[in-house]
Amino acid sequence: MFKKLIATATILALGTSAALAHVTLQVKEAPVGSTYKAILQVPHGCEGQPTTTVRIQIPDGAIAIKPQPKHGWKLEKVKGSYGKTYDYYGTPTSEGVKEVIWSGGSLADDEYDEFAFRVFLTPDLKAGETLYFPVVQECPDGMAERWIEIPAAGQSSDDLELPAPGLKLQEKVSGH
């Protein structure tokens, strides 16, 4: 009986830790029409291997990206055209950073780290919706964790094995 209880507790603990091991955003809500500091939380590597690269795709409607450099990591900003032209404080903006890549570092599987960037959430985004930032963690020997799944209508991120970090969009704050 005691062995069964221990086995059940172990299975529950492992299941719980796996559920909490997702790459997430520290602050999960922000108003449209505002600047948001995204802090991406990376809780582990890939099946015992260290994370050596973190790639984040920037979704449409998120512009003016400014990533925070990390000591020991190379920072790359992949630029491209936006799907449309946005008004960024009176300046028409049609291109910018579409992907941020931190590489060359080493985040051990049993360590945790944060990767940060600033983003402007355009007023074109809809309050009440969730904006997803797909992330790929790359590790040695071609291993990777792809946090890129976006829930379909009626589905929750909890229903997915590798959900993309999501930001719940709030109503625009009035004033400046």
Residue pairs with C-beta under 8 A, 6 or more apart in sequence:
19 158
20 43
21 43
21 44
22 43
22 147
22 162
22 163
22 165
23 40
23 41
23 42
23 43
23 135
23 137
23 145
23 147
23 165
24 40
24 41
24 165
25 38
25 39
25 40
25 41
25 133
25 165
25 166
25 167
26 39
26 40
26 41
26 114
27 36
27 37
27 38
27 39
28 166
28 167
28 168
29 167
29 168
29 169
29 170
30 36
30 121
30 167
30 168
30 169
30 170
31 121
31 127
31 169
31 170
31 171
31 172
31 173
32 121
32 122
32 123
32 124
32 125
32 126
32 127
32 169
32 170
32 171
32 172
33 121
33 122
33 123
33 172
33 173
34 120
34 121
34 172
34 173
35 64
35 118
35 119
35 120
35 121
36 118
36 119
36 120
36 121
36 167
37 116
37 117
37 118
38 116
38 117
38 118
38 119
38 133
38 167
39 114
39 115
39 116
40 54
40 56
40 114
40 115
40 116
40 117
40 133
40 135
40 165
41 112
41 114
42 51
42 54
42 107
42 112
42 113
42 114
42 115
42 137
43 112
44 51
44 109
44 110
44 111
44 112
45 51
45 107
45 108
45 109
45 111
45 137
45 139
46 109
46 137
46 139
46 143
46 144
46 145
47 109
47 139
47 143
48 109
49 109
49 139
49 140
49 141
49 143
50 106
50 107
50 108
50 109
50 139
50 140
51 105
51 106
51 107
51 109
51 137
51 138
51 139
52 103
52 104
52 105
52 106
52 107
52 138
52 139
52 140
53 101
53 102
53 103
53 104
53 136
53 137
53 138
54 101
54 102
54 103
54 115
54 135
54 136
54 137
54 138
55 99
55 100
55 101
55 135
55 136
55 138
56 99
56 100
56 101
56 115
56 117
56 133
56 134
56 135
57 98
57 99
57 133
57 134
57 135
57 148
58 65
58 97
58 98
58 99
58 100
58 119
58 133
59 131
59 132
59 133
60 82
60 83
61 86
61 121
61 122
61 124
61 125
61 131
62 119
62 120
62 121
62 122
62 125
62 131
62 133
63 82
63 86
63 88
63 93
63 96
63 119
63 120
63 122
64 88
64 93
64 96
64 118
64 119
64 120
65 77
65 96
65 97
65 100
65 117
65 118
65 119
66 117
66 118
66 119
67 75
67 77
67 97
67 100
67 102
67 115
67 116
67 117
67 118
68 115
68 116
68 117
68 118
69 75
70 102
70 105
70 113
70 115
72 104
72 105
72 106
73 102
73 103
73 104
73 105
74 102
74 103
74 104
74 105
75 100
75 101
75 102
76 100
76 101
76 102
76 103
77 97
77 99
77 100
77 101
78 97
78 98
78 99
78 100
78 101
79 95
79 96
79 97
79 98
80 95
80 96
80 98
81 94
81 95
82 93
82 94
82 95
82 96
84 94
84 124
85 92
85 93
85 94
86 92
86 93
86 94
86 122
86 124
87 93
87 122
88 120
88 122
100 117
102 115
103 138
107 113
121 131
121 167
121 169
123 172
125 131
125 169
126 169
127 169
127 170
127 171
127 172
128 169
129 168
129 169
130 166
130 167
130 168
130 169
131 166
131 167
131 169
132 150
132 164
132 165
132 166
132 167
133 164
133 165
133 166
133 167
134 146
134 147
134 148
134 150
134 164
135 147
135 148
135 164
135 165
136 144
136 145
136 146
136 147
136 148
137 144
137 145
137 146
137 147
138 144
139 145
145 162
146 162
147 162
147 163
147 164
147 165
148 162
148 164
149 160
149 161
149 162
149 163
149 164
150 163
150 164
151 157
151 159
151 160
151 163
157 163
157 164
157 166
